[in-house]
Amino acid sequence: MNIMHPAAGFAEISLSDTGLSVPLASGTKYFNYFWLRDNCPSSFSSVTRERSFDIFHLDQPPRAASAQIEDGHLVINWAEEDHTTRMSLAWLETYAEGKRRPDPADLPRKAWYGDHYPDVARFSFSELSSNKEALRRWLEAVIVEGVSIVDDMPDTDQALTDLVQLMGQVRPTFFGLYFDVRTHINPTNTAYTASALELHTDTPAEEHAPGVQFLHMRANSVEGGRNLFGDGVAAANDFRTLDPEGFRILAETDVPFYCEHDGYDMRSYQRIIELDQHGEVEGLTISQHMLDLIDLPQELLDTWYPAFCSFGKLLQDDKYIMRFTLHAGECIVFDNHRIVHGRAAYSATSGDRYLRGTYADRAEMRSTYRALVSEGRFKA
């Protein structure tokens, strides 16, 4: 059945058994009846924003009895059902090609190098707590650049919790809700010593490592212990150019990580270089301390190990590493799947060094950002 649409220069809406083709600004596009009925604006509660319509309850597959265009909207009268759907043609354009729903948090990453420290995005704890525009800019900085510093942090345990909750919720790991980095007599982690700490991402042995890390420096009067931070996106992008085949191997091969002590034995498989939905570098999973015995075929190791070592050496190049001292009252917030961090050795007897840390999920960070900048699918 063809239905004329005079306003579109005699373009036609064409009905078939499974869907209809409708003239849009980009050309005539096909839409499936199930999809059209399931996504009718009336299918969603304006209060909960959840789908309130259950397509499982239809007695027959949805089929249009008629369809026409009225005032920039597709209007469908459904057969076998006393229901009419009205959809904006502009809204239909968004989904005409089967692409993902536009995501305001899907922002392009900005790579940075070792000279970036003066330009790291800085915010005060008080402005983030009281100013939604500052909060939006903070979240955007962590999404785009992967790192920020929050200063004027109160010297309390609660301050760290309050900061995390501006982004999402505290994300526990098998170490607990929080961790305290200071010199321990019987350390279970290299971070709990005064030794140098190699560049790494945290908790790679977890099946889903936490996405955002918070390190609140509560006291720092020791000699040494400079912080080391590098952008895995910048290094991996350069490695992709220098060694495309090595890049491919590290981005496609799952390797084992572990963390074990008296009461736990955590294991996972991760890829050294992580790619996003667009095929772009999203980040890294890397830790020499927690890389398990590589249980790959020995022949594969002939290519994997050279690629791994070449990338590891590149990652440690001064070109990529910021070196600075995090001062008491500052909290560095960074993407744990992107930013590698470490620490120079320090003298444990020269003063006091106390850092309290925790995590949040990247998904919650992006959720909070979206809520600040968009009304979601109800915006239209």
C-alpha positions as a printed Julia matrix, in Angstrom:
380×3 Matrix{Float64}:
  0.0     0.0    0.0
  1.35    3.45  -0.92
  0.06    6.62   0.75
  0.73    9.96  -0.9
  2.44   12.74   1.03
  1.74   15.97  -0.88
  3.91   18.16   1.39
  6.98   16.14   0.42
  6.61   16.71  -3.3
  4.42   13.64  -3.81
  6.88   11.39  -1.97
  5.16    8.29  -0.69
  4.94    6.38   2.56
  5.18    2.76   1.54
  3.69    0.09   3.8
  4.89   -3.51   3.78
  4.18   -6.55   5.94
  7.13   -5.84   8.26
  7.55   -2.07   8.22
  7.16    1.16   6.33
  9.33    3.5    4.31
  8.94    7.19   5.01
 10.38   10.24   3.21
 12.82   12.14   5.42
 15.15   15.05   4.77
 18.0    12.6    4.15
 15.92   10.43   1.8
 13.36    7.65   2.09
 14.11    5.41   5.07
 12.69    2.07   6.24
 11.48    1.47   9.81
 10.4    -1.85  11.32
  6.86   -2.05  12.78
  8.01   -3.67  16.04
 10.51   -0.84  16.56
  7.97    1.86  15.73
  5.33    0.45  18.07
  7.81   -0.27  20.88
  9.2     3.27  20.72
  5.92    5.14  20.41
  6.19    8.19  22.73
  3.19    6.84  24.64
  5.19    3.71  25.47
  7.19    5.62  28.08
  6.16    7.03  31.44
  6.86   10.76  31.67
  7.29   10.28  35.44
  9.68    7.32  35.66
 11.03    7.73  32.09
 10.91    3.95  31.78
  9.07    2.02  29.09
  5.58    1.31  30.4
  4.4    -0.52  27.28
  5.04   -4.27  27.1
  5.25   -5.45  23.51
  5.03   -9.06  24.71
  1.33   -8.47  25.41
  0.38   -7.83  21.78
 -1.76  -10.64  20.41
 -0.44  -10.14  16.88
  2.76   -8.68  15.43
  2.27   -4.92  14.98
  1.18   -3.78  11.52
  0.14   -0.37  10.24
 -3.39    0.0    8.87
 -2.49    3.45   7.54
  0.18    6.1    7.87
  0.49    9.73   6.92
  2.62   12.81   7.61
  1.05   15.65   9.56
  2.84   18.82  10.68
  6.31   17.27  10.59
  5.22   14.04  12.27
  4.7    10.46  11.12
  1.23    9.35  12.23
  0.53    5.6   12.27
 -2.85    3.99  12.86
 -2.25    0.42  13.96
 -4.2    -2.57  12.7
 -5.5    -5.08  15.27
 -5.1    -2.38  17.95
 -6.96    0.81  18.84
 -3.82    2.9   19.0
 -2.21    5.78  17.08
  1.52    6.61  17.13
  2.78   10.12  16.42
  6.55   10.56  15.92
  8.61   13.6   14.93
 10.3    13.22  11.54
 13.35   15.01  12.95
 13.51   12.43  15.76
 13.22    9.58  13.23
 16.18   11.03  11.31
 18.36   10.33  14.36
 17.68    6.6   14.19
 17.23    6.11  10.45
 20.68    4.56   9.94
 20.65    2.2   12.94
 23.38    4.14  14.74
 23.76    4.32  18.5
 21.66    6.89  20.32
 23.63   10.15  20.53
 25.57   10.29  23.79
 26.63   13.69  25.17
 29.24   11.91  27.31
 30.91   10.32  24.27
 33.46   13.12  24.03
 36.72   12.88  22.07
 39.74   12.42  24.29
 42.51   15.0   24.34
 45.94   13.4   24.6
 48.6    15.11  26.7
 52.3    14.76  27.39
 54.85   15.28  30.15
 54.65   19.08  30.04
 50.93   19.05  30.86
 51.1    19.65  34.62
 50.66   23.47  34.49
 47.54   22.92  32.38
 45.89   20.2   34.47
 42.28   21.23  35.16
 41.99   22.48  38.74
 38.93   23.01  40.87
 38.3    23.8   44.51
 36.3    21.45  46.7
 33.95   24.28  47.68
 33.11   25.34  44.11
 32.38   21.77  43.04
 30.1    21.39  46.05
 28.09   24.53  45.26
 28.33   25.25  41.53
 26.77   22.94  38.93
 28.64   24.61  36.07
 31.96   23.94  37.83
 30.8    20.36  38.43
 30.03   19.96  34.73
 33.47   21.31  33.74
 35.17   18.99  36.25
 33.44   15.88  34.93
 34.16   16.95  31.36
 37.83   17.41  32.18
 38.08   13.87  33.58
 36.24   12.46  30.55
 38.3    14.39  27.97
 41.76   14.63  29.56
 41.5    11.84  32.11
 42.9    13.85  35.03
 42.12   16.8   37.31
 43.19   18.17  40.68
 40.78   19.29  43.41
 42.35   21.53  46.03
 41.28   23.02  49.36
 40.16   19.56  50.49
 39.28   19.4   54.2
 41.6    17.17  56.21
 38.86   14.62  56.98
 37.8    11.17  55.85
 34.35   12.54  55.01
 35.73   15.06  52.5
 36.82   12.28  50.14
 33.42   10.61  50.36
 31.68   13.92  49.69
 33.85   14.54  46.62
 33.18   11.1   45.16
 29.44   11.51  45.67
 29.46   14.6   43.47
 30.36   12.19  40.67
 28.69    8.94  41.73
 29.16    6.45  44.54
 32.2     5.0   46.26
 33.17    1.87  44.36
 34.57   -0.85  46.64
 37.36   -3.17  45.58
 38.63   -6.32  47.28
 40.79   -3.94  49.36
 37.62   -2.36  50.75
 35.86    0.97  50.36
 39.02    3.04  50.94
 42.75    2.48  51.16
 45.36    4.36  53.15
 48.77    4.76  51.56
 51.48    5.14  54.17
 54.48    3.04  55.18
 53.35   -0.29  56.71
 55.49   -2.59  58.84
 54.18   -5.69  57.04
 53.07   -4.37  53.64
 50.78   -6.36  51.32
 51.37   -3.92  48.46
 54.4    -2.03  47.15
 52.44    1.21  47.6
 52.61    0.63  51.36
 56.4     0.96  51.35
 58.75    3.88  50.77
 60.09    2.24  47.61
 59.61    3.57  44.11
 56.32    2.53  42.53
 56.38    1.75  38.82
 53.84    3.23  36.42
 50.64    1.2   36.53
 46.87    1.15  36.52
 45.17   -0.03  39.71
 43.54   -3.39  40.53
 44.02   -5.0   37.09
 43.27   -8.37  38.7
 39.63   -7.41  39.16
 37.31   -8.64  36.41
 36.05   -5.05  36.04
 38.63   -2.7   37.49
 37.24    0.56  38.92
 37.18    3.4   36.42
 37.97    6.6   38.33
 40.54    6.9   41.1
 40.71    9.52  43.85
 43.96   10.11  45.76
 43.58   12.64  48.59
 46.92   13.76  50.0
 46.39   14.36  53.7
 50.02   14.96  54.7
 53.25   15.18  52.73
 56.43   16.44  54.35
 58.85   13.69  53.29
 61.94   13.99  51.12
 61.3    12.48  47.69
 58.15   10.65  46.65
 57.35   12.79  43.6
 54.21   11.72  41.77
 54.5    10.29  38.26
 51.51   10.46  35.9
 51.29    9.62  32.21
 48.56    9.58  29.58
 48.14    6.07  28.21
 46.11    7.43  25.3
 49.0     9.62  24.11
 51.55    6.8   24.41
 49.33    4.16  22.8
 48.4     6.45  19.91
 52.08    7.03  19.22
 52.8     3.31  19.51
 50.05    2.61  16.97
 51.96    4.77  14.48
 55.4     3.39  15.34
 54.46   -0.31  15.44
 51.0    -1.07  13.99
 51.42   -4.83  14.33
 52.66   -4.62  17.92
 49.75   -2.32  18.71
 47.31   -4.84  17.22
 48.74   -7.69  19.29
 48.47   -5.74  22.56
 44.95   -4.55  21.71
 43.66   -8.02  20.81
 45.37  -10.39  23.26
 43.98  -11.15  26.72
 46.68  -11.64  29.34
 46.4   -12.66  33.01
 46.7   -10.43  36.07
 46.6   -11.5   39.7
 46.65  -10.21  43.25
 46.95  -12.65  46.12
 47.78  -12.72  49.79
 46.6   -14.65  52.84
 42.86  -14.01  52.42
 42.37  -13.39  48.7
 43.36  -14.67  45.27
 42.03  -12.32  42.61
 42.54  -13.14  38.91
 41.43  -11.67  35.59
 42.31  -11.46  31.92
 42.72   -8.02  30.35
 44.13   -6.38  27.24
 47.12   -4.09  27.64
 45.64   -1.54  25.22
 41.89   -0.94  25.4
 39.85    0.31  22.42
 36.45    2.0   22.53
 33.4     1.51  20.3
 35.0     3.71  17.63
 38.25    1.74  17.53
 40.08    4.59  19.27
 42.42    4.08  22.24
 40.39    4.24  25.44
 43.14    3.38  27.85
 45.43    0.73  29.28
 45.56   -2.09  31.78
 49.13   -2.45  32.91
 51.0    -3.37  36.1
 54.31   -5.14  36.29
 53.65   -6.04  39.93
 50.36   -7.77  39.15
 51.03   -9.29  35.74
 50.58  -13.02  36.2
 52.56  -15.81  34.55
 51.72  -15.31  30.87
 49.91  -18.49  29.87
 49.93  -17.91  26.12
 51.35  -20.35  23.55
 55.11  -19.96  23.5
 55.1   -19.23  19.76
 52.71  -16.31  20.33
 55.09  -14.95  22.97
 57.67  -14.54  20.2
 55.61  -11.56  19.04
 53.68  -10.56  22.2
 56.69   -9.99  24.5
 58.64   -7.78  22.06
 55.51   -5.68  21.52
 54.85   -5.49  25.27
 58.42   -4.49  26.1
 58.58   -1.91  23.29
 55.37   -0.32  24.48
 56.42   -0.44  28.13
 59.69    1.36  27.36
 57.82    3.95  25.3
 55.37    4.52  28.14
 58.23    5.32  30.53
 59.81    7.89  28.23
 60.11   11.37  29.75
 58.02   12.66  26.84
 54.9    11.19  28.44
 55.46   11.57  32.2
 54.44   14.47  34.43
 56.56   14.68  37.58
 55.2    16.76  40.44
 54.49   16.74  44.16
 50.91   16.35  45.33
 50.53   18.6   48.36
 48.44   18.17  51.46
 44.89   19.34  50.75
 44.98   18.27  47.11
 43.11   15.33  45.6
 44.06   14.07  42.16
 41.14   12.48  40.3
 41.91   10.42  37.22
 40.72    7.72  34.83
 42.18    4.46  36.15
 41.78    2.81  32.73
 43.71    5.55  30.97
 46.21    7.27  33.27
 49.26    5.37  34.46
 50.62    6.57  37.77
 53.56    5.86  40.01
 55.81    7.38  42.63
 59.49    8.0   43.2
 61.06    6.53  46.32
 61.06    8.64  49.46
 62.68    8.73  52.89
 60.16    7.33  55.37
 62.0     8.91  58.31
 62.17   12.41  56.82
 58.56   13.36  57.55
 54.98   12.22  57.24
 53.3    11.02  54.04
 49.67    9.97  54.19
 47.41    9.54  51.19
 43.82    8.23  51.31
 42.28    6.78  48.18
 39.11    5.34  46.75
 37.33    4.81  43.45
 34.15    5.48  41.49
 32.85    3.99  38.26
 33.25    5.73  34.91
 29.67    4.8   34.06
 28.41    6.82  37.03
 30.65    9.75  36.08
 29.2     9.77  32.56
 25.7     9.39  33.94
 26.1    12.46  36.15
 27.57   14.41  33.23
 24.66   13.48  30.95
 22.16   14.51  33.6
 23.84   17.93  33.82
 23.87   18.62  30.08
 20.9    16.76  28.62
 17.34   15.64  29.21
 18.05   12.27  27.61
 15.48   10.89  25.2
 12.85   13.14  26.74
 14.68   16.29  25.63
 12.77   16.36  22.36
